[in-house]
Amino acid sequence: MDTQLELTFLGHQTWLVQGAGRSVLVDPVLAPAFGLPGRAECRVWPPRAIDTDAMPQVDAVILTHEHLDHFHLPSLALLDRSIPVYVGPLLLEPVEAAIIRLGFTVHRLDHTSPIELGGLRATLYPAGAKTLFWEDRVFQPCVQAGDGPAVFIAVDADISDLYLQHIAEGVQPVPRMTVLSNNSQIVPPGMPASSVNLLPGLDGTRHKTGLSVLNQLLLEVAAPLDGVADIALCGNGFVPPGSPHGPFLYSDHVEMAATANRLQHLFTVHGPRPGDQLCVPGSPAEKVTSRPVGWVQIDGTFEHEQLRAHNAFRTDPGQVVLAALADEPADWDQALDTVTGELPRLGRELLATSSGILACSIHEYLSGPLGRHRAVLRLKDGPGGHLLQFAWDVTTASFDPVPATTRDEAMATYPFGAELFFCDFVALLEGRLQVWDVAGGSMECWHIGPPLDSLVYAFFGIYGEHQRPDLAGRSYVHLAGGVAEAVVPAGTR
């Protein structure tokens, strides 16, 4: 049996893995963009077009988790419905329901149950225990043709502890290649973003460098895989909506790989562009090679335009003004009722987040002793065009309406704050946007403490799919064009 594996990179974090005459498509995003329709959609970077008619036959689809840069209903709709879709045991029920509505058969597998496709085998492993909570449903496939070299795809999470245990016990070999996800998504200086701490001097921009990205990926994440010979980089592969800066910093994996190979000799790093096929030979003495496939084409015009915008922004970012992602509500009174009806729940949920715990443990801020209000929610362009401001009371866990102030005044008063558009918050609560869309395109925050104490991460915990599958289900219906009703699980309200 030919034990060579061929990994074709299709952009962002989509891979077609072929071996022993069979193929597995991992997290298919086959369209030019992903995400919810409208202004929240993200263009894949580098931009490419995939000829799905010329793409090799797919024998199985693996969905590693529910985030929309991995789970893309319009891309699944391009595939033959006879192809089985494999998911992990913790995938959200609304995701499974949405896939079934398209006409596919979904197979839930335990983490110890391999997918056997002739001589090609894929074993699914749970994310590592240190993985952040919004990625803890991820599972990571290990693919092998016969008894040939293994490729481990470490999607969006710390490397699986169970996989490392199986390597130590001899159940699995040390992988010849590991695919690592670069999720740095660092914007150039001058670009507002939810990951930027608005408090002066606390942003920590000096730590957001290409060197820190490579250090985290290659020395921290990959450290447990002692003996791996090759590492392939992916991820960071999209242009955020409405972005004046084009691609993120450190998304050029060709350059990142070349730099990594000059700086170390432990392994060979590969930075494929969409359409590059990495050939992992059956013999450990042979090197991994790369070649292009003819059914994936780079959109050179769009790439040139975005690189030019990127360079221009870095030279002179000017004054960037964020715009809302959602349209204005059709009924402002109903929208206001939706927001005020949600605030009691948000206040209670916030108590259990790292932001809430830290907010309750501090007693002084810039102007002296703190009272009961420790955080503020600022909703821009509300009814009548006004800014709505709500202060979080830690003694009642409620958000109290307070007079609107300037942002500087709010930052001087409250140690934690989040500012977003009123219509985007309404769209989030109605399932027309997901929290990742709002955080990635129209939200700004400030906080004391380390980055994970920011309110943006509290929002991830409160409104992510893992916590609000009801909202996720509605967003999947919106993504599918409203062709079916959302499945709203009981007990999520």
Steps between C-alpha positions, in 0.01 A plus 500: 500500500617852419535669839563852371263774612414807295365807677351768275457834674175670395529817707470611863463159671348278230697193390442214257698199625558216251659161546455135405262604222258676737451858616367694799392864488560680831289807589396589145483870420487483121335833421696827467373612842351359819283621785150635520375680188528875470759730652622230741635274225878440498694459176746208503866611489698449285199529266436199281241329286438125533365300207297249699410311181869432436580429866587134570218281623433543871433185704427667834468840663636571848365799691723579793266751669217747452672834440399652168852506358490118521129423466371670183158387380528652147823305447346177625214563258749470213578138588325174412248411769618139502829606663493412872568782746693409815485710816609465860277402791458857632400678181196720558163351408402803284811441288405137442142605423618758245716241322217247495267762350744523209453128439820357650537211742687598816709250695596585857816322609662441835856625518634145489304392190697534174351572160603214271494577126672208335867547582451859622431543872411814695486494880337790679644640822354749751663838552766536767384576853655849499296607198296816555134428570363629169710242314462206736259313268770478232631161401820444308543233230804277463513356145706203382514282188562141606802489729654804334583838651232679699385858460341667802278804437504704823197716425438815710598344832784375715627162388283218629618349828345168398695505174824568688415214735444268204839599358668430835326160520588408142138501385586777252836582341659840534346686204719572201315830456285716726270773369484796737243781496630856509209687659689817593272737301712801590392830347752769404556786747232764461220253433230481772403147599347315791841348578650849548483628857380860476655597833818702431818302547329165558460368146824299504560549128871425541412136570298463179779416258581236242768369734245450777268318256777265388612445858151405610430272205833327453650496849200501734216323316722252314735432793327176610547347153867428543635345181252644249689567178267741318253768602249668268345837584142600426237730645492882520365461147227757457444871452267628773185678382529870422871496577705791365825316577450196277647176640617460858861545596699172492260323266766444232585140581751472219709769667425373850620150405815633334580706811435202730730278295781756523461526878489133601601152390262276697252452214411631156219755492269525197283800419273389215284732293155384386542238230834372630511126557745369761615146419599308813702199379469152643874487570636706791820555301318698231411865532153651486449665162247753372325542168199701377169346400314628197153526655588781742587842361622807690308822432803716426301820443330494839822394670688794348226745603497378859880500534507854368232600756702323770821687418317833472334449838828417669653815352212726607200344677325835534189513717307172480131511584329166558165433335212278605472157344122468532225710347291731714204327670169513321327559834709708740263452795511123464880511464528703820279248679731222376805675642349594836355152533846349452691722742394318822626173356823660379558648844459164672717313251774762526554421869651160418744624235861597569401862439228478761715321754777759465250788505364377834847461651632852441412797715676801350531645152634820346290739706517311829269248672260317272130486565260229392530577125805320360438471124313687230325398178482774237265444205558744215238634259200387700144629462505855369870466427586525871764308691356279776715440806443230764712457814542154651414485871686213669267510802192422294660349185290744300580751227364838604431771240726799567544832317717469188852640531799530273716193460785665692268575791375143498853359496591723795197379698474126428794255495320283242307611196362379169384720215304365205217602272144468625383332178788249517407402856139452390614289203714289735198436724286409198756264342569722197858548620726286714716633781812435290366733231436784743831453681691477175347796324321758711578469872756677719589438864714609789599312813753465776682172547621253234335468156264219599341734755365719220125517454542370146600163644211520743272549198659193338410298808148639530394507134715233335333203336596273790301717742219615268423222252158659454657812348739284299209303356330818386819620334529172306150551363598855405813363330297244309262771377216420737401179316416324826416589854774502760514224754494672837612260775297495817651652811725755329306804607 
